[in-house]
Amino acid sequence: MFGNEKSKGSRGAGGVETLIGPRVVIRGDVSFSGGLYVEGTIQGAVVSDDADGAAVLTISERGMIEGEVRAPHVIVNGQLHGDLYASERVELAANARVQGNIYYKVVEMAAGAMITGRLIHGEAPPKQLPKPEVVKDVPKNAVA
């Protein structure tokens, strides 16, 4: 009744373990596992521990990251200036502002979210363009 799957959300982690407060500015790379909630600013890369496939990074409406992000689950409702690599899921809330490419497996985007960059599916093979046709030399005075 109270514990259905929809109310638990799609985050896949037990909850927030680390909070970067709204008045905090971190200059440097951050490595984390579990849940990381950013209300402040991080100027550097944010990378989850490789062993933690359930790590969740949440950027709040007031939060900002200036650097590359790599995590299985990423929820953006603030600003991200850099490329985002999500091995599992990306959720872009209404106030999300992303300047960079997003590499994803699954993406959910709310109305109002903005991306200045490309969405690139992680499992899609790169598109191969057909080889150009070889055109035989045509005499200059020939009419086609």
C-alpha positions in Angstrom: 0.0 0.0 0.0 2.6 2.6 1.1 5.7 0.9 -0.3 4.9 0.5 -4.0 7.6 0.8 -6.6 6.5 4.1 -8.0 6.8 5.9 -4.6 10.4 4.7 -4.2 11.5 6.4 -7.3 13.9 5.2 -10.0 17.2 6.2 -8.3 18.2 2.6 -7.4 20.2 3.7 -4.3 19.4 3.8 -0.6 19.5 7.6 -0.4 21.7 10.6 0.0 25.0 9.9 1.8 26.8 13.1 1.0 25.5 16.6 0.7 27.3 19.6 -0.8 25.5 22.5 0.7 24.4 25.6 -1.1 27.2 27.9 0.2 30.0 25.3 -0.5 32.4 25.7 -3.5 34.7 22.7 -4.2 37.6 23.4 -6.6 39.0 20.0 -7.6 37.8 16.6 -8.7 35.3 14.6 -6.6 35.1 10.8 -6.3 32.0 9.4 -4.6 29.9 6.3 -4.0 26.3 5.9 -2.9 24.3 9.1 -3.2 25.8 12.5 -3.7 23.4 15.6 -3.6 24.9 18.9 -4.9 23.3 22.2 -3.8 26.5 24.1 -4.1 29.2 24.4 -6.8 31.8 21.9 -7.9 34.6 23.1 -10.2 36.1 19.8 -11.4 35.2 16.3 -12.5 32.7 14.3 -10.5 33.2 10.6 -10.8 31.5 7.7 -9.1 33.4 4.7 -7.7 33.6 2.0 -10.4 32.5 -0.7 -8.0 29.3 1.1 -7.1 26.8 0.4 -9.9 24.0 2.0 -7.9 25.7 5.4 -7.3 23.4 8.4 -7.8 24.4 12.0 -8.4 21.7 14.6 -8.0 22.3 18.3 -8.9 19.6 20.4 -7.2 17.9 23.4 -8.7 20.6 25.7 -7.1 23.5 23.3 -7.7 26.2 23.6 -10.4 29.0 21.4 -11.7 31.7 22.8 -14.0 33.4 19.7 -15.3 32.9 16.2 -16.6 30.4 13.9 -14.8 30.6 10.0 -14.8 28.1 8.0 -12.8 25.5 5.3 -13.4 22.5 7.4 -12.4 22.4 11.2 -12.8 19.5 13.5 -11.9 20.0 17.1 -13.1 17.7 20.0 -12.0 20.5 22.6 -11.9 23.4 23.5 -14.1 26.1 21.3 -15.7 28.9 22.7 -17.8 30.7 19.6 -19.2 30.1 16.2 -20.7 27.9 13.8 -18.8 28.5 10.0 -19.0 25.7 7.9 -17.4 26.1 4.2 -17.7 22.5 3.5 -16.6 20.0 6.5 -16.5 19.9 10.3 -16.8 16.9 12.3 -15.5 16.7 15.9 -16.7 14.2 17.8 -14.6 12.4 21.0 -15.7 15.2 23.4 -14.5 18.1 21.4 -15.9 20.6 23.4 -18.0 23.3 21.2 -19.6 26.1 22.7 -21.7 27.9 19.6 -23.0 27.2 16.2 -24.6 25.2 13.6 -22.8 26.2 9.9 -23.2 23.4 7.8 -21.8 21.7 4.4 -21.8 18.2 5.6 -20.7 17.2 9.3 -20.6 14.1 11.0 -19.2 13.6 14.7 -20.0 11.0 17.0 -18.5 9.5 19.9 -20.3 11.6 23.0 -19.8 15.0 21.2 -19.6 17.6 22.6 -21.9 20.7 21.0 -23.5 23.4 22.7 -25.5 25.1 19.7 -26.9 24.2 16.3 -28.2 22.4 13.3 -26.8 24.4 10.2 -27.6 23.1 6.7 -26.9 25.7 4.6 -25.2 24.8 1.3 -26.9 24.1 2.6 -30.4 26.9 1.7 -32.9 28.5 4.7 -34.7 26.8 5.4 -38.0 28.8 4.5 -41.0 28.3 6.6 -44.0 28.2 4.7 -47.4 31.4 4.9 -49.4 31.3 7.5 -52.2 30.6 6.2 -55.7 33.5 6.3 -58.1 32.6 8.6 -61.0 34.2 7.7 -64.3 35.8 10.6 -66.2 33.2 12.1 -68.5 34.3 14.2 -71.5 33.7 17.9 -71.0 31.6 18.2 -74.1 29.3 15.3 -73.3 25.7 15.9 -72.6 24.0 13.8 -69.9 
